[in-house]
Amino acid sequence: MQQPSPTSIDRTAKLSRARVAKREQCADDLFKLWLEPEVPFPAFKPGQYCTIGVNGIERAYSISSSPDEKWLELFVELVSEGELTPLLWKLAIDETVSIRPRAKGVFVLSPKFQSHFMVSTVTGVVPFVSILRDYFHKGETGHKFYVIEGASYPGEFGYDDELARMAADHPDTVKFVATVSRPTEEKSKDWTGETGRANTVVGKYLKEFNVDPANTLIYACGHPGMIEDVGVVAKEKGFAFTEERFWV
Ligand SMILES: Cc1cc2nc3c(=O)[nH]c(=O)nc-3n(C[C@H](O)[C@H](O)[C@H](O)COP(=O)(O)OP(=O)(O)OC[C@H]3O[C@@H](n4cnc5c(N)ncnc54)[C@H](O)[C@@H]3O)c2cc1C
C-alpha cells in the first residue's frame, strides 16, 4: 500500500522557483494553479506529483497537466486548518512558490493492463486527468478507461466537463461517471446525474460496463474511506488494485 509519508515530499532535488501563471477558484475550497517553473521542469510520467512550498512549508501535489503542456497544472483543496494550502490560496498571479525540480511517484498508468478502472473523489481525479490527456495527446489506442468521479456537490468535480468530453469524443475508449453524494442539498439542486458515494457505485459500474478482472487494474485516489472500500471490492471480485493516498 502506498501511504503518504514524509518521503512523499521530495527534499532531495535542489529547490527552484515557479511563477503562478494562472489561478482559478472552482468552489468555496477548491482551486487550480498553473505554475511556470523558472527552470524547465524535467519530463514526468502522467500520474506523478511535484513538491511545492511557501515559506519553507512543502507539500506534494499531483500534476493534472500532461507532460507536453507548458505549465504545471494543480488542483488543490483548501484545508483551512492546514499549514500550506491557506498560503497557496492567497497567491496572486506572478507570485512564486518553491518547487523541487523533478516529479516523483509510481501512481502511473500500467499499460500491461488493457483496461483501467479509475475511481476518485474530488482532487483525487488529478492523476487520471494527466494520464488521459497524455494518452490522447500521443494518439494512443487499444486501452479502455472507466473513470468514476465522486464529490459531495457538482461544483467540486473540477474536471467533469473535460472527462465527459473525452468520453463523448472517444466512446469506445472512455466511459465516465460523475456521482454526487449529497444530491438533496441546495448546491446539488440542478444535478441530474448519478448519485451516491463513488465507492457505493463501483460495483454497479463494474457490472454495467462488463469489466473483466482478468485484464483490468482498478486505481483509487482521494478520500481514504473511499480507497479502503474500493480496495475491498477489488479484492472480493479478483481485480488487481493500486491506490494513492493524499492524506490518512
Ligand atoms: C502523493 C501526494 C499527492 C497529493 N496531491 C494532492 C493534490 O493533487 N491536491 C491536493 O489538494 N492535495 C494533494 N495532496 C495533499 C497535500 O500534499 C497536502 O497534504 C494538503 O494540501 C494539505 O496541506 P496543508 O499544509 O494545508 O495541511 P497540513 O497542515 O499538512 O494538514 C492538516 C490536516 O489535514 C489533513 N488533510 C490533508 N489534505 C486533506 C484534504 N484534502 N481533505 C481533508 N483533510 C486533509 C492532513 O492529513 C492533516 O491532518 C497530495 C499528497 C500526496 C502525498
PDBQT file of the ligand as one rigid body, heavy atoms in Angstrom, charges set to zero:
ROOT
HETATM    1  C1  LIG A 301       1.426  11.973  -3.415  1.00  0.00    +0.000 C 
HETATM    2  C2  LIG A 301       0.505  13.069  -2.937  1.00  0.00    +0.000 A 
HETATM    3  C3  LIG A 301      -0.193  13.823  -3.870  1.00  0.00    +0.000 A 
HETATM    4  C4  LIG A 301      -1.065  14.827  -3.440  1.00  0.00    +0.000 A 
HETATM    5  N1  LIG A 301      -1.775  15.535  -4.371  1.00  0.00    +0.000 NA
HETATM    6  C5  LIG A 301      -2.681  16.472  -3.958  1.00  0.00    +0.000 A 
HETATM    7  C6  LIG A 301      -3.491  17.174  -4.907  1.00  0.00    +0.000 A 
HETATM    8  O1  LIG A 301      -3.407  16.964  -6.134  1.00  0.00    +0.000 OA
HETATM    9  N2  LIG A 301      -4.349  18.109  -4.436  1.00  0.00    +0.000 N 
HETATM   10  C7  LIG A 301      -4.476  18.368  -3.085  1.00  0.00    +0.000 A 
HETATM   11  O2  LIG A 301      -5.280  19.237  -2.723  1.00  0.00    +0.000 OA
HETATM   12  N3  LIG A 301      -3.727  17.699  -2.173  1.00  0.00    +0.000 NA
HETATM   13  C8  LIG A 301      -2.825  16.786  -2.570  1.00  0.00    +0.000 A 
HETATM   14  N4  LIG A 301      -2.064  16.129  -1.645  1.00  0.00    +0.000 N 
HETATM   15  C9  LIG A 301      -2.163  16.539  -0.226  1.00  0.00    +0.000 C 
HETATM   16  C10 LIG A 301      -1.151  17.684   0.030  1.00  0.00    +0.000 C 
HETATM   17  O3  LIG A 301       0.156  17.193  -0.058  1.00  0.00    +0.000 OA
HETATM   18  C11 LIG A 301      -1.343  18.317   1.416  1.00  0.00    +0.000 C 
HETATM   19  O4  LIG A 301      -1.325  17.310   2.391  1.00  0.00    +0.000 OA
HETATM   20  C12 LIG A 301      -2.677  19.068   1.538  1.00  0.00    +0.000 C 
HETATM   21  O5  LIG A 301      -2.757  20.079   0.533  1.00  0.00    +0.000 OA
HETATM   22  C13 LIG A 301      -2.810  19.741   2.906  1.00  0.00    +0.000 C 
HETATM   23  O6  LIG A 301      -1.701  20.578   3.131  1.00  0.00    +0.000 OA
HETATM   24  P1  LIG A 301      -1.732  21.633   4.313  1.00  0.00    +0.000 P 
HETATM   25  O7  LIG A 301      -0.293  22.004   4.606  1.00  0.00    +0.000 OA
HETATM   26  O8  LIG A 301      -2.664  22.752   4.031  1.00  0.00    +0.000 OA
HETATM   27  O9  LIG A 301      -2.326  20.826   5.528  1.00  0.00    +0.000 OA
HETATM   28  P2  LIG A 301      -1.492  20.039   6.657  1.00  0.00    +0.000 P 
HETATM   29  O10 LIG A 301      -1.062  21.018   7.681  1.00  0.00    +0.000 OA
HETATM   30  O11 LIG A 301      -0.443  19.213   6.002  1.00  0.00    +0.000 OA
HETATM   31  O12 LIG A 301      -2.601  19.031   7.155  1.00  0.00    +0.000 OA
HETATM   32  C14 LIG A 301      -3.625  19.343   8.056  1.00  0.00    +0.000 C 
HETATM   33  C15 LIG A 301      -4.502  18.107   8.213  1.00  0.00    +0.000 C 
HETATM   34  O13 LIG A 301      -5.385  17.990   7.088  1.00  0.00    +0.000 OA
HETATM   35  C16 LIG A 301      -5.362  16.652   6.551  1.00  0.00    +0.000 C 
HETATM   36  N5  LIG A 301      -5.616  16.771   5.092  1.00  0.00    +0.000 N 
HETATM   37  C17 LIG A 301      -4.721  16.967   4.104  1.00  0.00    +0.000 A 
HETATM   38  N6  LIG A 301      -5.345  17.076   2.903  1.00  0.00    +0.000 NA
HETATM   39  C18 LIG A 301      -6.676  16.961   3.165  1.00  0.00    +0.000 A 
HETATM   40  C19 LIG A 301      -7.835  17.003   2.372  1.00  0.00    +0.000 A 
HETATM   41  N7  LIG A 301      -7.775  17.193   1.030  1.00  0.00    +0.000 N 
HETATM   42  N8  LIG A 301      -9.035  16.851   2.973  1.00  0.00    +0.000 NA
HETATM   43  C20 LIG A 301      -9.120  16.670   4.305  1.00  0.00    +0.000 A 
HETATM   44  N9  LIG A 301      -8.055  16.621   5.132  1.00  0.00    +0.000 NA
HETATM   45  C21 LIG A 301      -6.847  16.766   4.561  1.00  0.00    +0.000 A 
HETATM   46  C22 LIG A 301      -3.980  16.139   6.903  1.00  0.00    +0.000 C 
HETATM   47  O14 LIG A 301      -3.971  14.717   6.970  1.00  0.00    +0.000 OA
HETATM   48  C23 LIG A 301      -3.745  16.778   8.288  1.00  0.00    +0.000 C 
HETATM   49  O15 LIG A 301      -4.351  16.000   9.287  1.00  0.00    +0.000 OA
HETATM   50  C24 LIG A 301      -1.192  15.110  -2.043  1.00  0.00    +0.000 A 
HETATM   51  C25 LIG A 301      -0.476  14.349  -1.115  1.00  0.00    +0.000 A 
HETATM   52  C26 LIG A 301       0.346  13.337  -1.536  1.00  0.00    +0.000 A 
HETATM   53  C27 LIG A 301       1.099  12.531  -0.507  1.00  0.00    +0.000 C 
ENDROOT
TORSDOF 0
